[in-house]
Every structure is written in structure tokens, then in C-alpha cells.
Amino acid sequence: MGELQVADVRAQVALSLFTDFVNFSEFNPAAQQTDAVGRVLDQVVSWSAALAAVRA
């Protein structure tokens, strides 16, 4: 992916519509998913800050 100049997020989380969403629309992750979701979002925010100059 580096050769394609893609900024990737290495952390992953597998969410279920049945256990991590209320009425299939409201995000409410199960307790065991909270840390994984946090790691993914932390990496997305880090890449966003790092690439801010490129987007401008």
C-alpha cells in the first residue's frame, strides 16, 4: 500500500449489527469492542493530523 501512497490504518475492529448497534442504526459498541474502536479512531486521527498539510 505504501507504493500506492495509501495511508492505512493497521488496527481493525469487527462490529456486529446485532450486538454493537441499537435498532441497526445507533452505534453502541459492546464492552469488548470499546478498546478496539478507540485504537482504530486514534490511528485515523493521527493520519488525519499528519496529512493535513497535503490536503491544503
N, C-alpha and C positions, 0 to 999 in steps of 0.2 A: 504494500500500500504506500510505502514511502516513495517508491519510484513514480507513483501516480500523484504524489503530493497531497495525499489524503491525511488529514489529521484524524486519527482514530481514537476511540475510547476503548481501552482494554477491558475495563470492568464490565461485567454482564449481570443482568438480573432476569429471571424468568417469572413473569407475572401471570396470574390466572384471572380470567374474568369472573370466575366463581368465588374465589377467596380474597382477591385483592381489590375488588370493586363492589360498591353497593349499587344494586339495580343496574349493573353493567355500565354505569356511567360515572359514578363518583369514586374517585381514587381514594382508597383506604387500605393501604398495604398491610398484610398480616405482619405480626411482630417479627417473625424470622426474616422478612423481606426488607425491613426498615434500614438495616445497615447496608445491604447491597444497593438499595436505591440511593442512599446517601453517597456511596462510593462512585456510582455512575454519575450522579449530578456534580460531585466535586470535580471529576475529570472533565466534564463538559464545561464547567465554569472556568477551569484552568485553561483549557484550549481557547475558550472564548476570549479571555484576557490576553493570552499570548498572541492571538491572531487579530486583535483589534486594529493594529497598525496596517495590516494587509487589507482589511476591509475598507479602510478610509480612502 
